[in-house]
Amino acid sequence: MNEKHILKITQELNLNPRQVAATAVMLDDGSTVPFIARYRKEATGELDEVQITAIRDRLEQLGELDTRRDSIVASLKERNLLTAELQAKIEKAETLATLEDIYLPFRPKKRTRATIAKEKGLEPLADLLFAQEPATDPNAVALEYAGREYATEKGPAKIENAAEALAGARDIIAERITDDANARARMRELYLGSGILKSKVLTGKEEEGSKFKHKVQVTF
């Protein structure tokens, strides 16, 4: 039984620590929610099935979070990427989504279009475009990269034209934004606050679909 988890759940659900701890022990021993609610009222302090289910679900979530956190830390240590600042962020993460956002820039990646663009030496162009300086003419700057050579597995190659340079720079910028934890969090908040989800029943499935009419849950 993890005391930190017990304390956190106690605060979140506004319960007594003894109630949460007793419930956690019984759940760990294999007792079901209905059994605990019906026959262990003296131990849980009269918790009902809804409260016990909330404790069970939160215990599972926090356990999964800790397991994933440990896995990420081990991966970063193995690759000598773990810094004190990064570890502090990982330890503070309270959801799997936040944890994965933090880890995303360090996750081993397959070869992407952004990777290829970096091999072409287009990161300085990406930096310049991302800065969005009013005096910068993207086409003029990109033209300077046309004809530049870069190394490939098959030997030297050239950036054909300004359009190729701009496309590569955009790929680099897109990957940076995708990997940025703050940007991902803000987009998630935007969707949660302003997103509209629409659905409709397939023709001929009205009867089967009616049972889902008021059961909508969205998770980002």
TORPA-4810 file (N, C-alpha, C, O; in nm, 3 decimals):
<nodes>
NODE_1_0.085_-0.120_0.000_0.000_0.000_0.000_0.088_0.125_0.000_0.176_0.140_0.085_M
NODE_2_0.064_0.212_-0.095_0.144_0.332_-0.109_0.081_0.446_-0.028_-0.030_0.491_-0.058_N
NODE_3_0.153_0.491_0.074_0.099_0.595_0.163_0.073_0.726_0.090_-0.022_0.798_0.121_E
NODE_4_0.159_0.758_-0.008_0.139_0.881_-0.085_0.008_0.874_-0.164_-0.065_0.973_-0.174_K
NODE_5_-0.020_0.757_-0.218_-0.144_0.740_-0.293_-0.265_0.755_-0.200_-0.364_0.818_-0.235_H
NODE_6_-0.254_0.695_-0.083_-0.363_0.703_0.015_-0.390_0.849_0.051_-0.505_0.892_0.055_I
NODE_7_-0.285_0.924_0.079_-0.300_1.064_0.117_-0.360_1.145_0.003_-0.447_1.229_0.025_L
NODE_8_-0.315_1.121_-0.118_-0.364_1.195_-0.234_-0.513_1.168_-0.257_-0.591_1.261_-0.280_K
NODE_9_-0.551_1.042_-0.250_-0.692_1.005_-0.269_-0.778_1.062_-0.158_-0.891_1.106_-0.181_I
NODE_10_-0.725_1.061_-0.037_-0.796_1.119_0.077_-0.831_1.265_0.051_-0.942_1.310_0.079_T
NODE_11_-0.734_1.338_-0.002_-0.754_1.481_-0.030_-0.848_1.502_-0.147_-0.935_1.589_-0.142_Q
NODE_12_-0.831_1.423_-0.251_-0.913_1.438_-0.371_-1.060_1.406_-0.346_-1.149_1.475_-0.397_E
NODE_13_-1.086_1.302_-0.269_-1.223_1.256_-0.247_-1.282_1.304_-0.114_-1.394_1.271_-0.078_L
NODE_14_-1.202_1.383_-0.042_-1.248_1.438_0.086_-1.294_1.328_0.182_-1.404_1.333_0.237_N
NODE_15_-1.207_1.229_0.201_-1.237_1.117_0.289_-1.136_1.110_0.402_-1.037_1.183_0.403_L
NODE_16_-1.162_1.021_0.497_-1.070_0.998_0.607_-0.961_0.901_0.560_-0.991_0.803_0.491_N
NODE_17_-0.836_0.925_0.597_-0.728_0.835_0.554_-0.754_0.690_0.592_-0.717_0.600_0.517_P
NODE_18_-0.816_0.666_0.708_-0.843_0.528_0.750_-0.942_0.461_0.657_-0.932_0.341_0.631_R
NODE_19_-1.038_0.537_0.607_-1.136_0.482_0.514_-1.068_0.436_0.385_-1.092_0.326_0.335_Q
NODE_20_-0.983_0.523_0.333_-0.914_0.492_0.208_-0.815_0.377_0.226_-0.807_0.288_0.141_V
NODE_21_-0.741_0.379_0.335_-0.642_0.275_0.362_-0.710_0.139_0.379_-0.664_0.040_0.323_A
NODE_22_-0.819_0.134_0.455_-0.890_0.008_0.477_-0.947_-0.045_0.346_-0.940_-0.165_0.319_A
NODE_23_-1.000_0.043_0.266_-1.054_0.002_0.136_-0.944_-0.050_0.045_-0.962_-0.150_-0.025_T
NODE_24_-0.830_0.018_0.046_-0.717_-0.023_-0.038_-0.668_-0.163_0.000_-0.637_-0.244_-0.087_A
NODE_25_-0.662_-0.191_0.128_-0.617_-0.323_0.175_-0.712_-0.432_0.128_-0.669_-0.536_0.079_V
NODE_26_-0.842_-0.407_0.143_-0.941_-0.508_0.103_-0.943_-0.529_-0.048_-0.957_-0.642_-0.095_M
NODE_27_-0.928_-0.422_-0.123_-0.920_-0.434_-0.269_-0.796_-0.514_-0.308_-0.802_-0.597_-0.399_L
NODE_28_-0.686_-0.488_-0.241_-0.562_-0.558_-0.269_-0.573_-0.706_-0.236_-0.507_-0.790_-0.298_D
NODE_29_-0.656_-0.738_-0.137_-0.677_-0.879_-0.098_-0.773_-0.951_-0.191_-0.794_-1.072_-0.177_D
NODE_30_-0.833_-0.877_-0.286_-0.922_-0.940_-0.383_-1.070_-0.921_-0.359_-1.152_-0.976_-0.431_G
NODE_31_-1.105_-0.843_-0.258_-1.247_-0.818_-0.231_-1.307_-0.731_-0.341_-1.240_-0.643_-0.394_S
NODE_32_-1.432_-0.756_-0.375_-1.499_-0.678_-0.478_-1.564_-0.554_-0.418_-1.583_-0.545_-0.297_T
NODE_33_-1.595_-0.459_-0.504_-1.660_-0.336_-0.458_-1.793_-0.364_-0.389_-1.816_-0.313_-0.279_V
NODE_34_-1.884_-0.446_-0.449_-2.012_-0.473_-0.383_-1.994_-0.541_-0.246_-2.067_-0.512_-0.151_P
NODE_35_-1.898_-0.632_-0.239_-1.874_-0.702_-0.112_-1.830_-0.606_-0.003_-1.879_-0.610_0.109_F
NODE_36_-1.735_-0.518_-0.037_-1.684_-0.422_0.061_-1.796_-0.328_0.106_-1.811_-0.301_0.225_I
NODE_37_-1.873_-0.279_0.009_-1.981_-0.184_0.041_-2.088_-0.247_0.128_-2.145_-0.181_0.215_A
NODE_38_-2.115_-0.375_0.106_-2.225_-0.440_0.177_-2.183_-0.499_0.312_-2.257_-0.490_0.410_R
NODE_39_-2.063_-0.561_0.316_-2.027_-0.637_0.435_-1.910_-0.580_0.516_-1.875_-0.635_0.621_Y
NODE_40_-1.851_-0.472_0.471_-1.736_-0.417_0.545_-1.758_-0.269_0.579_-1.664_-0.190_0.579_R
NODE_41_-1.880_-0.234_0.609_-1.914_-0.096_0.643_-1.838_-0.048_0.767_-1.799_0.069_0.775_K
NODE_42_-1.818_-0.138_0.863_-1.749_-0.098_0.986_-1.604_-0.060_0.958_-1.547_0.024_1.027_E
NODE_43_-1.543_-0.123_0.857_-1.403_-0.095_0.825_-1.388_0.030_0.739_-1.292_0.105_0.753_A
NODE_44_-1.486_0.051_0.649_-1.474_0.164_0.557_-1.542_0.290_0.607_-1.530_0.396_0.545_T
NODE_45_-1.612_0.280_0.718_-1.683_0.398_0.768_-1.804_0.430_0.683_-1.833_0.546_0.654_G
NODE_46_-1.876_0.324_0.642_-2.002_0.339_0.568_-1.984_0.393_0.425_-2.074_0.459_0.373_E
NODE_47_-1.871_0.367_0.363_-1.854_0.410_0.224_-1.949_0.332_0.134_-1.971_0.213_0.154_L
NODE_48_-2.005_0.400_0.034_-2.094_0.331_-0.060_-2.015_0.283_-0.182_-1.895_0.306_-0.192_D
NODE_49_-2.086_0.218_-0.274_-2.018_0.160_-0.391_-1.954_0.266_-0.479_-1.846_0.243_-0.535_E
NODE_50_-2.017_0.382_-0.492_-1.962_0.488_-0.575_-1.828_0.536_-0.519_-1.733_0.554_-0.594_V
NODE_51_-1.821_0.555_-0.390_-1.697_0.602_-0.326_-1.588_0.495_-0.334_-1.471_0.526_-0.361_Q
NODE_52_-1.625_0.371_-0.311_-1.528_0.262_-0.316_-1.476_0.243_-0.458_-1.357_0.218_-0.479_I
NODE_53_-1.565_0.256_-0.555_-1.523_0.246_-0.695_-1.427_0.359_-0.731_-1.330_0.337_-0.803_T
NODE_54_-1.454_0.479_-0.680_-1.365_0.593_-0.706_-1.227_0.567_-0.647_-1.125_0.600_-0.709_A
NODE_55_-1.223_0.509_-0.527_-1.095_0.476_-0.464_-1.022_0.371_-0.546_-0.902_0.384_-0.574_I
NODE_56_-1.094_0.267_-0.585_-1.032_0.160_-0.667_-0.974_0.215_-0.796_-0.860_0.186_-0.831_R
NODE_57_-1.054_0.296_-0.868_-1.009_0.348_-0.997_-0.889_0.441_-0.981_-0.796_0.438_-1.062_D
NODE_58_-0.891_0.522_-0.876_-0.780_0.616_-0.856_-0.653_0.543_-0.814_-0.544_0.582_-0.854_R
NODE_59_-0.667_0.438_-0.736_-0.551_0.356_-0.699_-0.487_0.295_-0.824_-0.364_0.292_-0.836_L
NODE_60_-0.570_0.247_-0.914_-0.519_0.189_-1.038_-0.450_0.294_-1.123_-0.343_0.268_-1.180_E
NODE_61_-0.510_0.410_-1.133_-0.451_0.518_-1.213_-0.315_0.561_-1.158_-0.219_0.578_-1.232_Q
NODE_62_-0.309_0.578_-1.026_-0.184_0.622_-0.965_-0.077_0.514_-0.975_0.041_0.544_-0.990_L
NODE_63_-0.119_0.388_-0.967_-0.024_0.278_-0.984_0.033_0.275_-1.124_0.154_0.257_-1.142_G
NODE_64_-0.054_0.293_-1.225_-0.009_0.297_-1.364_0.084_0.415_-1.388_0.182_0.405_-1.462_E
NODE_65_0.052_0.528_-1.324_0.135_0.648_-1.338_0.274_0.624_-1.282_0.373_0.662_-1.345_L
NODE_66_0.283_0.562_-1.167_0.413_0.535_-1.105_0.494_0.435_-1.189_0.616_0.450_-1.204_D
NODE_67_0.426_0.334_-1.241_0.495_0.234_-1.324_0.553_0.299_-1.449_0.667_0.273_-1.487_T
NODE_68_0.473_0.383_-1.512_0.520_0.451_-1.633_0.631_0.550_-1.600_0.728_0.564_-1.675_R
NODE_69_0.618_0.618_-1.488_0.720_0.714_-1.445_0.854_0.643_-1.426_0.958_0.691_-1.471_R
NODE_70_0.851_0.529_-1.359_0.974_0.451_-1.335_1.036_0.405_-1.466_1.158_0.407_-1.482_D
NODE_71_0.950_0.365_-1.560_0.998_0.317_-1.689_1.066_0.430_-1.767_1.170_0.410_-1.829_S
NODE_72_1.006_0.548_-1.763_1.062_0.663_-1.833_1.196_0.705_-1.772_1.292_0.732_-1.844_I
NODE_73_1.201_0.710_-1.640_1.325_0.748_-1.572_1.436_0.648_-1.607_1.549_0.688_-1.633_V
NODE_74_1.404_0.520_-1.608_1.503_0.417_-1.640_1.555_0.435_-1.783_1.674_0.422_-1.809_A
NODE_75_1.463_0.465_-1.876_1.501_0.485_-2.016_1.593_0.605_-2.031_1.692_0.600_-2.104_S
NODE_76_1.561_0.714_-1.962_1.643_0.835_-1.971_1.780_0.814_-1.908_1.881_0.862_-1.961_L
NODE_77_1.784_0.743_-1.797_1.912_0.715_-1.732_2.001_0.630_-1.822_2.121_0.654_-1.834_K
NODE_78_1.941_0.532_-1.885_2.016_0.441_-1.972_2.081_0.515_-2.088_2.188_0.477_-2.135_E
NODE_79_2.015_0.622_-2.133_2.067_0.699_-2.247_2.136_0.828_-2.204_2.165_0.915_-2.287_R
NODE_80_2.162_0.839_-2.072_2.231_0.956_-2.016_2.161_1.088_-2.051_2.227_1.187_-2.083_N
NODE_81_2.029_1.087_-2.045_1.951_1.206_-2.078_1.881_1.267_-1.957_1.821_1.374_-1.967_L
NODE_82_1.889_1.200_-1.844_1.815_1.247_-1.727_1.892_1.356_-1.654_2.002_1.334_-1.605_L
NODE_83_1.832_1.474_-1.647_1.888_1.585_-1.571_1.804_1.608_-1.446_1.694_1.554_-1.435_T
NODE_84_1.856_1.686_-1.354_1.782_1.715_-1.230_1.652_1.789_-1.263_1.549_1.762_-1.202_A
NODE_85_1.658_1.882_-1.358_1.540_1.959_-1.396_1.434_1.868_-1.459_1.315_1.879_-1.428_E
NODE_86_1.478_1.778_-1.546_1.385_1.687_-1.613_1.323_1.590_-1.513_1.203_1.561_-1.520_L
NODE_87_1.404_1.540_-1.420_1.351_1.449_-1.319_1.247_1.517_-1.231_1.146_1.457_-1.194_Q
NODE_88_1.271_1.643_-1.199_1.175_1.718_-1.117_1.041_1.730_-1.190_0.936_1.716_-1.128_A
NODE_89_1.045_1.757_-1.319_0.922_1.767_-1.398_0.849_1.633_-1.400_0.727_1.628_-1.388_K
NODE_90_0.925_1.526_-1.417_0.866_1.392_-1.422_0.800_1.358_-1.288_0.691_1.301_-1.285_I
NODE_91_0.866_1.392_-1.179_0.811_1.362_-1.047_0.685_1.441_-1.018_0.598_1.394_-0.944_E
NODE_92_0.674_1.561_-1.075_0.557_1.645_-1.049_0.437_1.610_-1.136_0.325_1.651_-1.107_K
NODE_93_0.459_1.533_-1.242_0.351_1.499_-1.335_0.242_1.420_-1.262_0.270_1.320_-1.197_A
NODE_94_0.118_1.467_-1.274_0.008_1.404_-1.201_-0.087_1.325_-1.290_-0.180_1.262_-1.240_E
NODE_95_-0.063_1.327_-1.421_-0.144_1.247_-1.513_-0.053_1.181_-1.615_0.059_1.227_-1.639_T
NODE_96_-0.102_1.072_-1.674_-0.024_1.004_-1.777_-0.003_1.094_-1.898_0.102_1.090_-1.962_L
NODE_97_-0.103_1.175_-1.930_-0.092_1.265_-2.045_0.022_1.364_-2.025_0.102_1.387_-2.115_A
NODE_98_0.029_1.423_-1.905_0.135_1.519_-1.875_0.271_1.450_-1.877_0.368_1.505_-1.928_T
NODE_99_0.276_1.330_-1.822_0.401_1.254_-1.818_0.451_1.223_-1.959_0.569_1.238_-1.989_L
NODE_100_0.360_1.180_-2.045_0.398_1.147_-2.182_0.439_1.272_-2.260_0.528_1.266_-2.345_E
NODE_101_0.375_1.385_-2.230_0.413_1.511_-2.295_0.557_1.548_-2.260_0.633_1.593_-2.346_D
NODE_102_0.594_1.529_-2.134_0.730_1.561_-2.090_0.832_1.469_-2.157_0.941_1.512_-2.195_I
NODE_103_0.794_1.344_-2.171_0.887_1.243_-2.225_0.899_1.247_-2.377_1.000_1.205_-2.433_Y
NODE_104_0.796_1.298_-2.444_0.789_1.291_-2.590_0.915_1.339_-2.662_0.960_1.271_-2.755_L
NODE_105_0.975_1.453_-2.625_1.095_1.496_-2.697_1.214_1.401_-2.682_1.308_1.405_-2.761_P
NODE_106_1.210_1.316_-2.579_1.323_1.226_-2.550_1.294_1.082_-2.589_1.380_0.994_-2.576_F
NODE_107_1.173_1.059_-2.637_1.136_0.922_-2.676_1.216_0.882_-2.801_1.227_0.961_-2.895_R
NODE_108_1.271_0.760_-2.802_1.343_0.716_-2.922_1.251_0.724_-3.043_1.141_0.669_-3.042_P
NODE_109_1.297_0.791_-3.146_1.213_0.814_-3.263_1.262_0.735_-3.384_1.380_0.704_-3.398_K
NODE_110_1.166_0.706_-3.469_1.203_0.652_-3.599_1.250_0.769_-3.686_1.234_0.885_-3.648_K
NODE_111_1.305_0.738_-3.798_1.350_0.841_-3.891_1.229_0.915_-3.946_1.141_0.854_-4.007_R
NODE_112_1.224_1.045_-3.925_1.110_1.126_-3.967_1.152_1.226_-4.074_1.270_1.239_-4.105_T
NODE_113_1.055_1.296_-4.129_1.086_1.400_-4.228_1.168_1.511_-4.163_1.254_1.571_-4.227_R
NODE_114_1.140_1.538_-4.035_1.218_1.639_-3.964_1.363_1.593_-3.946_1.456_1.674_-3.956_A
NODE_115_1.381_1.465_-3.920_1.517_1.410_-3.908_1.595_1.430_-4.038_1.710_1.472_-4.037_T
NODE_116_1.529_1.400_-4.148_1.593_1.416_-4.279_1.626_1.563_-4.305_1.732_1.595_-4.358_I
NODE_117_1.534_1.652_-4.268_1.557_1.795_-4.287_1.676_1.844_-4.206_1.753_1.928_-4.251_A
NODE_118_1.691_1.790_-4.086_1.806_1.827_-4.003_1.935_1.779_-4.067_2.037_1.849_-4.062_K
NODE_119_1.932_1.660_-4.127_2.050_1.607_-4.194_2.089_1.694_-4.314_2.205_1.698_-4.354_E
NODE_120_1.990_1.762_-4.368_2.016_1.854_-4.481_2.071_1.988_-4.433_2.106_2.074_-4.514_K
NODE_121_2.080_2.005_-4.300_2.132_2.130_-4.246_2.033_2.243_-4.244_2.071_2.360_-4.254_G
NODE_122_1.904_2.211_-4.231_1.800_2.313_-4.240_1.753_2.367_-4.105_1.657_2.445_-4.100_L
NODE_123_1.817_2.326_-3.997_1.776_2.378_-3.866_1.792_2.529_-3.854_1.703_2.594_-3.799_E
NODE_124_1.900_2.588_-3.902_1.911_2.735_-3.895_1.797_2.805_-3.968_1.748_2.909_-3.923_P
NODE_125_1.755_2.750_-4.081_1.643_2.807_-4.154_1.514_2.794_-4.072_1.433_2.887_-4.067_L
NODE_126_1.496_2.680_-4.009_1.378_2.659_-3.924_1.377_2.759_-3.808_1.273_2.815_-3.774_A
NODE_127_1.494_2.782_-3.748_1.505_2.879_-3.637_1.465_3.018_-3.684_1.393_3.091_-3.615_D
NODE_128_1.512_3.054_-3.801_1.485_3.187_-3.855_1.336_3.205_-3.884_1.277_3.309_-3.853_L
NODE_129_1.275_3.105_-3.944_1.133_3.113_-3.975_1.048_3.114_-3.848_0.947_3.184_-3.840_L
NODE_130_1.089_3.036_-3.750_1.013_3.026_-3.626_1.017_3.158_-3.549_0.922_3.191_-3.478_F
NODE_131_1.125_3.232_-3.563_1.138_3.362_-3.495_1.037_3.463_-3.549_1.000_3.558_-3.480_A
NODE_132_0.994_3.444_-3.675_0.893_3.529_-3.738_0.929_3.679_-3.733_0.846_3.764_-3.702_Q
NODE_133_1.053_3.707_-3.764_1.096_3.847_-3.772_1.031_3.913_-3.894_1.034_3.856_-4.003_E
NODE_134_0.972_4.031_-3.877_0.901_4.097_-3.988_0.989_4.120_-4.111_0.941_4.117_-4.224_P
NODE_135_1.118_4.143_-4.088_1.207_4.175_-4.200_1.250_4.051_-4.278_1.314_4.064_-4.383_A
NODE_136_1.218_3.934_-4.229_1.262_3.810_-4.294_1.173_3.775_-4.413_1.051_3.766_-4.401_T
NODE_137_1.237_3.755_-4.527_1.167_3.708_-4.646_1.194_3.558_-4.658_1.304_3.520_-4.699_D
NODE_138_1.099_3.472_-4.624_1.122_3.327_-4.623_1.177_3.273_-4.755_1.270_3.192_-4.755_P
NODE_139_1.120_3.318_-4.864_1.165_3.266_-4.994_1.309_3.307_-5.025_1.387_3.228_-5.078_N
NODE_140_1.343_3.431_-4.991_1.478_3.479_-5.017_1.580_3.403_-4.932_1.687_3.365_-4.981_A
NODE_141_1.546_3.383_-4.805_1.638_3.312_-4.716_1.651_3.166_-4.759_1.761_3.111_-4.761_V
NODE_142_1.539_3.104_-4.794_1.541_2.963_-4.836_1.621_2.944_-4.964_1.681_2.839_-4.985_A
NODE_143_1.622_3.047_-5.049_1.695_3.038_-5.175_1.845_3.020_-5.151_1.915_2.962_-5.234_L
NODE_144_1.893_3.070_-5.037_2.035_3.057_-5.004_2.074_2.911_-4.980_2.191_2.875_-4.989_E
NODE_145_1.975_2.827_-4.949_2.004_2.686_-4.922_1.996_2.601_-5.049_2.041_2.486_-5.050_Y
NODE_146_1.939_2.656_-5.154_1.928_2.581_-5.280_2.067_2.548_-5.333_2.153_2.635_-5.344_A
NODE_147_2.087_2.422_-5.367_2.215_2.379_-5.420_2.314_2.332_-5.315_2.420_2.280_-5.351_G
NODE_148_2.284_2.349_-5.188_2.375_2.304_-5.082_2.380_2.152_-5.078_2.279_2.084_-5.097_R
NODE_149_2.499_2.101_-5.054_2.517_1.957_-5.047_2.501_1.907_-4.903_2.529_1.979_-4.807_E
NODE_150_2.455_1.785_-4.890_2.447_1.720_-4.760_2.475_1.572_-4.778_2.457_1.517_-4.887_Y
NODE_151_2.520_1.508_-4.672_2.561_1.368_-4.680_2.442_1.275_-4.661_2.355_1.299_-4.577_A
NODE_152_2.438_1.167_-4.740_2.339_1.061_-4.724_2.411_0.927_-4.725_2.531_0.920_-4.750_T
NODE_153_2.335_0.821_-4.697_2.396_0.688_-4.697_2.447_0.650_-4.837_2.539_0.569_-4.851_E
NODE_154_2.386_0.709_-4.938_2.426_0.678_-5.075_2.528_0.777_-5.131_2.567_0.769_-5.247_K
NODE_155_2.570_0.871_-5.045_2.668_0.970_-5.089_2.611_1.110_-5.085_2.500_1.131_-5.035_G
NODE_156_2.685_1.207_-5.135_2.641_1.348_-5.132_2.514_1.370_-5.213_2.492_1.308_-5.317_P
NODE_157_2.431_1.461_-5.163_2.310_1.501_-5.236_2.293_1.650_-5.221_2.360_1.714_-5.140_A
NODE_158_2.202_1.706_-5.300_2.182_1.851_-5.297_2.037_1.887_-5.267_1.944_1.814_-5.302_K
NODE_159_2.021_2.003_-5.201_1.888_2.060_-5.186_1.855_2.124_-5.319_1.925_2.215_-5.364_I
NODE_160_1.749_2.078_-5.382_1.721_2.117_-5.520_1.682_2.264_-5.535_1.728_2.331_-5.628_E
NODE_161_1.598_2.314_-5.444_1.548_2.450_-5.462_1.497_2.507_-5.329_1.500_2.440_-5.226_N
NODE_162_1.450_2.630_-5.335_1.401_2.696_-5.214_1.278_2.627_-5.158_1.260_2.622_-5.036_A
NODE_163_1.193_2.574_-5.244_1.071_2.505_-5.199_1.106_2.384_-5.113_1.040_2.359_-5.012_A
NODE_164_1.209_2.310_-5.153_1.252_2.193_-5.075_1.306_2.237_-4.939_1.281_2.172_-4.837_E
NODE_165_1.381_2.347_-4.938_1.436_2.399_-4.813_1.324_2.443_-4.718_1.328_2.413_-4.598_A
NODE_166_1.226_2.513_-4.771_1.114_2.559_-4.689_1.033_2.442_-4.634_0.989_2.443_-4.519_L
NODE_167_1.012_2.341_-4.718_0.936_2.223_-4.674_1.008_2.154_-4.559_0.945_2.112_-4.462_A
NODE_168_1.141_2.141_-4.569_1.218_2.078_-4.464_1.214_2.159_-4.335_1.203_2.103_-4.226_G
NODE_169_1.224_2.291_-4.347_1.219_2.378_-4.230_1.083_2.367_-4.161_1.076_2.365_-4.038_A
NODE_170_0.977_2.359_-4.240_0.843_2.342_-4.182_0.831_2.209_-4.108_0.767_2.202_-4.004_R
NODE_171_0.892_2.106_-4.162_0.888_1.976_-4.096_0.957_1.982_-3.959_0.909_1.923_-3.861_D
NODE_172_1.068_2.053_-3.953_1.140_2.067_-3.826_1.056_2.144_-3.725_1.045_2.104_-3.609_I
NODE_173_0.996_2.254_-3.769_0.912_2.336_-3.680_0.792_2.256_-3.631_0.756_2.262_-3.513_I
NODE_174_0.729_2.181_-3.722_0.612_2.102_-3.685_0.647_1.999_-3.578_0.569_1.980_-3.484_A
NODE_175_0.761_1.935_-3.589_0.802_1.835_-3.490_0.833_1.900_-3.356_0.803_1.845_-3.250_E
NODE_176_0.894_2.018_-3.361_0.924_2.088_-3.236_0.796_2.120_-3.160_0.787_2.099_-3.039_R
NODE_177_0.697_2.170_-3.231_0.571_2.208_-3.167_0.500_2.083_-3.114_0.444_2.084_-3.005_I
NODE_178_0.504_1.977_-3.193_0.441_1.852_-3.151_0.505_1.798_-3.024_0.437_1.742_-2.939_T
NODE_179_0.635_1.816_-3.012_0.708_1.763_-2.896_0.704_1.857_-2.776_0.750_1.819_-2.667_D
NODE_180_0.652_1.978_-2.792_0.653_2.076_-2.683_0.541_2.047_-2.583_0.423_2.053_-2.619_D
NODE_181_0.577_2.016_-2.459_0.478_1.979_-2.357_0.380_2.091_-2.329_0.261_2.066_-2.310_A
NODE_182_0.427_2.215_-2.326_0.339_2.329_-2.299_0.238_2.348_-2.412_0.120_2.375_-2.387_N
NODE_183_0.285_2.335_-2.535_0.194_2.350_-2.650_0.088_2.241_-2.649_-0.029_2.268_-2.677_A
NODE_184_0.128_2.120_-2.618_0.032_2.009_-2.613_-0.071_2.031_-2.503_-0.190_2.005_-2.522_R
NODE_185_-0.025_2.078_-2.387_-0.117_2.103_-2.276_-0.217_2.212_-2.311_-0.336_2.201_-2.280_A
NODE_186_-0.169_2.318_-2.377_-0.259_2.429_-2.414_-0.360_2.385_-2.519_-0.476_2.427_-2.516_R
NODE_187_-0.317_2.300_-2.612_-0.411_2.250_-2.712_-0.515_2.160_-2.647_-0.632_2.163_-2.685_M
NODE_188_-0.473_2.080_-2.550_-0.566_1.993_-2.480_-0.671_2.076_-2.406_-0.790_2.043_-2.405_R
NODE_189_-0.625_2.184_-2.344_-0.719_2.273_-2.273_-0.816_2.339_-2.371_-0.934_2.355_-2.342_E
NODE_190_-0.764_2.376_-2.488_-0.849_2.438_-2.590_-0.959_2.342_-2.634_-1.076_2.381_-2.645_L
NODE_191_-0.922_2.218_-2.661_-1.020_2.120_-2.704_-1.121_2.090_-2.595_-1.241_2.078_-2.621_Y
NODE_192_-1.073_2.078_-2.470_-1.164_2.051_-2.360_-1.260_2.167_-2.336_-1.377_2.147_-2.303_L
NODE_193_-1.211_2.290_-2.354_-1.293_2.407_-2.328_-1.381_2.449_-2.443_-1.490_2.503_-2.422_G
NODE_194_-1.336_2.424_-2.566_-1.409_2.476_-2.683_-1.448_2.371_-2.785_-1.524_2.398_-2.879_S
NODE_195_-1.396_2.249_-2.767_-1.424_2.146_-2.866_-1.570_2.103_-2.866_-1.635_2.101_-2.762_G
NODE_196_-1.620_2.070_-2.983_-1.758_2.022_-2.998_-1.754_1.884_-3.062_-1.700_1.866_-3.172_I
NODE_197_-1.811_1.788_-2.994_-1.814_1.650_-3.044_-1.954_1.618_-3.092_-2.051_1.632_-3.018_L
NODE_198_-1.965_1.575_-3.217_-2.094_1.541_-3.273_-2.094_1.396_-3.319_-1.994_1.345_-3.370_K
NODE_199_-2.207_1.330_-3.301_-2.220_1.193_-3.349_-2.364_1.170_-3.392_-2.454_1.244_-3.352_S
NODE_200_-2.385_1.070_-3.474_-2.521_1.037_-3.516_-2.533_0.886_-3.532_-2.435_0.816_-3.558_K
NODE_201_-2.653_0.838_-3.515_-2.679_0.695_-3.524_-2.685_0.653_-3.670_-2.741_0.724_-3.754_V
NODE_202_-2.626_0.538_-3.699_-2.632_0.487_-3.835_-2.777_0.451_-3.871_-2.855_0.408_-3.786_L
NODE_203_-2.809_0.468_-3.995_-2.944_0.436_-4.041_-2.974_0.288_-4.015_-2.897_0.199_-4.051_T
NODE_204_-3.088_0.265_-3.949_-3.126_0.128_-3.918_-3.078_0.080_-3.783_-3.112_-0.031_-3.741_G
NODE_205_-2.995_0.164_-3.714_-2.940_0.124_-3.584_-2.995_0.211_-3.471_-2.934_0.220_-3.364_K
NODE_206_-3.109_0.275_-3.495_-3.165_0.367_-3.396_-3.192_0.299_-3.262_-3.164_0.356_-3.157_E
NODE_207_-3.247_0.179_-3.266_-3.282_0.110_-3.142_-3.158_0.073_-3.063_-3.152_0.094_-2.942_E
NODE_208_-3.057_0.017_-3.131_-2.933_-0.021_-3.062_-2.860_0.102_-3.010_-2.798_0.098_-2.903_E
NODE_209_-2.867_0.212_-3.086_-2.794_0.332_-3.047_-2.857_0.410_-2.935_-2.792_0.493_-2.872_G
NODE_210_-2.986_0.384_-2.909_-3.057_0.463_-2.808_-2.998_0.447_-2.668_-3.008_0.539_-2.587_S
NODE_211_-2.939_0.333_-2.639_-2.883_0.311_-2.505_-2.758_0.394_-2.478_-2.717_0.409_-2.363_K
NODE_212_-2.698_0.447_-2.583_-2.578_0.530_-2.567_-2.609_0.679_-2.571_-2.518_0.762_-2.566_F
NODE_213_-2.736_0.714_-2.580_-2.778_0.852_-2.601_-2.722_0.948_-2.497_-2.680_1.058_-2.532_K
NODE_214_-2.720_0.908_-2.372_-2.675_0.997_-2.265_-2.546_0.948_-2.199_-2.515_0.987_-2.087_H
NODE_215_-2.472_0.861_-2.268_-2.350_0.808_-2.211_-2.231_0.852_-2.295_-2.180_0.776_-2.377_K
NODE_216_-2.189_0.972_-2.275_-2.077_1.026_-2.353_-1.964_1.064_-2.259_-1.984_1.138_-2.163_V
NODE_217_-1.846_1.013_-2.287_-1.729_1.048_-2.208_-1.615_1.078_-2.303_-1.583_0.996_-2.390_Q
NODE_218_-1.556_1.192_-2.288_-1.447_1.232_-2.378_-1.320_1.251_-2.295_-1.321_1.320_-2.193_V
NODE_219_-1.212_1.188_-2.341_-1.084_1.201_-2.273_-0.977_1.240_-2.373_-0.968_1.181_-2.481_T
NODE_220_-0.898_1.340_-2.339_-0.788_1.384_-2.426_-0.657_1.354_-2.357_-0.550_1.383_-2.412_F
</nodes>
